[in-house]
């Protein structure tokens, strides 16, 4: 469901829905030229995390810098994400979006 997934990422990133059709949607930042596109696919197979041989691999991966890791995780969970069972780094949180794509939230510790 492209529009539903676009809504999730628009809320998560604080972006806007730039285009929405029944099987296609895009989200874009308030300013700038970047965007994320989502397309509905009847053949979609949910990826597994961590990657497992012979199973559907992730099709995308976003690393999102946040200022407050615990707060950002809480917000993502309220939007419909789930916390992945496998967490390979202590200063990064791997979450799964509502359809299973893994994404990471992290705080930049180098600044």
C-alpha positions as CSV (number, residue, x, y, z in Angstrom):
1,X,0.0,0.0,0.0
2,X,2.1,2.9,-1.3
3,X,0.0,5.7,0.2
4,X,0.1,4.1,3.6
5,X,3.8,3.6,3.6
6,X,4.4,7.1,2.3
7,X,2.3,8.5,5.1
8,X,4.5,6.5,7.6
9,X,7.7,8.0,6.3
10,X,6.3,11.5,5.9
11,X,5.4,11.4,9.6
12,X,8.6,9.8,10.6
13,X,10.8,12.3,8.7
14,X,8.7,15.4,9.1
15,X,8.3,15.5,5.3
16,X,5.2,16.1,3.2
17,X,3.2,13.9,0.8
18,X,4.3,15.3,-2.6
19,X,2.2,13.0,-4.8
20,X,-0.4,10.3,-4.1
21,X,-2.2,8.0,-6.4
22,X,-3.7,4.6,-5.5
23,X,-0.5,2.6,-6.3
24,X,2.2,5.3,-6.2
25,X,3.2,8.0,-3.7
26,X,6.1,10.2,-2.9
27,X,7.3,12.1,0.1
28,X,9.6,15.1,0.0
29,X,11.3,17.4,2.5
30,X,9.9,20.8,3.2
31,X,12.7,22.3,1.0
32,X,15.1,20.6,-1.4
33,X,14.9,18.3,-4.3
34,X,15.2,14.8,-2.7
35,X,12.2,12.5,-2.4
36,X,11.3,9.0,-1.6
37,X,9.0,7.1,-3.9
38,X,6.7,4.2,-3.0
39,X,4.9,1.8,-5.3
40,X,2.3,-0.8,-4.5
41,X,3.4,-4.3,-5.5
42,X,1.0,-7.3,-5.4
43,X,4.1,-9.6,-5.5
44,X,5.7,-8.0,-2.4
45,X,7.5,-10.3,0.0
46,X,8.4,-9.0,3.4
47,X,12.2,-9.0,3.9
48,X,13.9,-10.6,6.9
49,X,16.2,-9.0,9.4
50,X,19.0,-9.9,9.8
51,X,19.6,-11.1,6.3
52,X,19.1,-14.9,5.9
53,X,20.3,-16.9,2.9
54,X,17.4,-18.0,0.7
55,X,15.0,-15.4,2.2
56,X,13.9,-12.1,0.8
57,X,16.7,-9.5,1.4
58,X,16.0,-5.9,2.3
59,X,15.2,-3.7,-0.7
60,X,16.1,-0.4,0.8
61,X,17.7,0.8,4.0
62,X,17.6,4.3,5.5
63,X,19.9,5.6,8.2
64,X,18.2,8.5,10.0
65,X,20.2,10.8,12.3
66,X,18.2,11.9,15.4
67,X,18.9,14.0,18.4
68,X,17.2,11.9,21.0
69,X,17.4,8.1,20.2
70,X,15.0,6.9,22.8
71,X,12.4,9.6,21.9
72,X,12.8,8.9,18.2
73,X,12.3,5.2,18.7
74,X,9.2,5.8,20.8
75,X,7.8,8.1,18.0
76,X,8.6,5.5,15.3
77,X,6.8,2.8,17.4
78,X,3.7,5.0,17.8
79,X,3.6,5.5,14.0
80,X,3.6,1.7,13.4
81,X,7.3,0.6,13.3
82,X,8.5,-2.3,15.3
83,X,11.8,-2.7,17.1
84,X,13.9,-5.4,15.4
85,X,14.9,-8.3,17.7
86,X,18.5,-8.2,16.4
87,X,20.3,-5.0,17.3
88,X,24.0,-5.2,16.1
89,X,25.1,-1.9,17.5
90,X,24.5,-0.4,21.0
91,X,24.2,3.2,19.7
92,X,21.9,2.5,16.8
93,X,18.4,1.1,16.8
94,X,17.2,-1.0,13.9
95,X,13.4,-0.8,13.4
96,X,11.1,-2.3,10.8
97,X,8.6,-0.1,9.0
98,X,5.0,-1.3,8.9
99,X,5.7,-3.6,5.9
100,X,9.1,-4.9,7.2
101,X,11.7,-2.7,5.6
102,X,14.6,-2.2,8.2
103,X,15.8,1.3,8.9
104,X,18.2,2.7,11.5
105,X,17.9,5.5,13.9
106,X,21.2,6.8,15.4
107,X,22.7,9.8,17.2
108,X,25.8,11.3,15.7
109,X,28.4,10.9,18.4
110,X,31.2,12.7,16.5
111,X,29.8,16.2,17.0
